[in-house]
Amino acid sequence: METTSGERVRSTEEAVECLRAALEEAGVALPSLGVDQVTAATGEPYALVELGRCNVRTAVRLADALRGAGGDA
């Protein structure tokens, strides 16, 4: 069964919202978080997630959240 571009974008949007919610719980907000529109428009099976830019304070919060989750490898 082949997925349509709309289904791929919807799946990626769901992943972005899941990530946004998890980051919020950790006290982190990435203002530019979203679906990369260029890859969403291609035939690739999954679009890329654009994490965007953030300030130093947010970067430190994100690093702390990842360390707390055991992701400091």
Helices and strands as residue ranges (DSSP letters): H 5-25, E 34-35, H 37-40, E 49-50, H 56-68
